[in-house]
Amino acid sequence: MSHILKIPDDLYAALQEAANASGLTPLDWIAAHLGKNGEGKADSTSARTLADLFAGHLGRIRSGGKEPLSERCGELFTAYLKSKKDSGSL
């Protein structure tokens, strides 16, 4: 079964913009924001963004090694890219 909703143009434009920003169709955007409970809000157990998912977990993931992986990331990545370019594999 399907239904037709009539909404004002300005509200549809805002819906379309929000959906585009999320990479969703307007229908998928509405469904994502209703959540599984259908009560007009997202299900509280599901994270909306990676930031929400990892909130409160910063520094709790260990790589198993002793090297500080979160220090100088930009500098190390730049050096890695330069070495790949210098070797001709970038």
matplotlib code that plots the C-alpha trace (Angstrom):
import matplotlib.pyplot as plt

x = [0.0, 1.3, 0.1, 0.5, 1.5, 1.0, 3.6, 4.5, 7.2, 9.5, 9.3, 9.9, 12.9, 14.4, 13.7, 15.4, 18.4, 18.8, 18.4, 21.0, 23.4, 23.0, 23.2, 19.6, 16.3, 13.7, 11.8, 14.9, 15.8, 12.3, 12.6, 16.1, 14.8, 11.7, 13.8, 12.4, 10.0, 8.1, 7.6, 9.1, 12.6, 15.6, 15.9, 18.1, 20.3, 21.4, 24.2, 23.5, 27.1, 30.6, 31.1, 28.0, 29.1, 32.5, 31.5, 33.0, 35.4, 38.3, 41.6, 40.0, 40.9, 44.4, 46.3, 48.3, 51.6, 53.5, 53.8, 51.6, 49.4, 47.4, 50.5, 51.8, 49.2, 49.2, 53.0, 53.4, 50.7, 52.4, 55.7, 54.1, 52.5, 55.8, 57.7, 55.0, 55.3, 59.1, 59.0, 56.6, 53.7, 51.4]
y = [0.0, 3.5, 7.0, 10.4, 13.4, 17.0, 19.3, 22.9, 23.6, 25.2, 22.2, 19.8, 21.9, 21.7, 17.9, 17.5, 19.5, 17.5, 14.2, 15.2, 16.2, 12.7, 10.9, 9.7, 10.1, 12.1, 8.9, 7.2, 10.4, 10.4, 6.7, 7.1, 9.9, 8.1, 5.2, 1.7, 2.8, 5.1, 7.7, 10.6, 10.2, 8.0, 4.8, 5.7, 2.6, 3.6, 6.2, 8.8, 9.7, 8.1, 10.8, 9.6, 6.0, 6.7, 9.2, 8.4, 5.8, 8.0, 6.4, 3.0, 1.2, -0.4, -1.6, -4.1, -2.3, 0.1, 2.9, 6.0, 5.8, 9.0, 11.3, 13.2, 11.6, 14.4, 14.5, 10.8, 10.5, 13.3, 11.5, 8.3, 9.9, 11.6, 8.3, 6.6, 9.5, 9.3, 5.6, 6.1, 4.1, 7.1]
z = [0.0, -0.7, 0.1, -1.4, 0.8, -0.2, 1.3, 0.5, -2.0, 0.5, 2.8, -0.1, -1.1, 2.4, 2.4, -1.0, 0.2, 3.4, 1.5, -1.1, 1.6, 3.1, -0.3, 0.1, -1.7, 0.2, 1.0, 2.4, 4.4, 6.0, 6.8, 8.3, 10.5, 11.6, 12.9, 13.5, 16.2, 13.7, 16.4, 14.6, 16.0, 15.3, 17.2, 20.2, 19.8, 16.3, 15.7, 13.1, 12.3, 12.9, 15.5, 17.3, 17.0, 18.5, 21.1, 24.4, 22.9, 22.0, 22.9, 23.8, 20.6, 20.7, 17.7, 19.7, 19.0, 21.1, 18.5, 19.1, 16.0, 16.6, 16.8, 13.7, 11.4, 8.8, 8.7, 8.5, 5.8, 3.7, 4.0, 2.9, -0.1, -1.1, -0.9, -3.1, -5.6, -5.6, -6.2, -9.2, -7.7, -7.1]

ax = plt.figure().add_subplot(projection="3d")
ax.plot(x, y, z, "-o")
ax.set_aspect("equal")
plt.show()
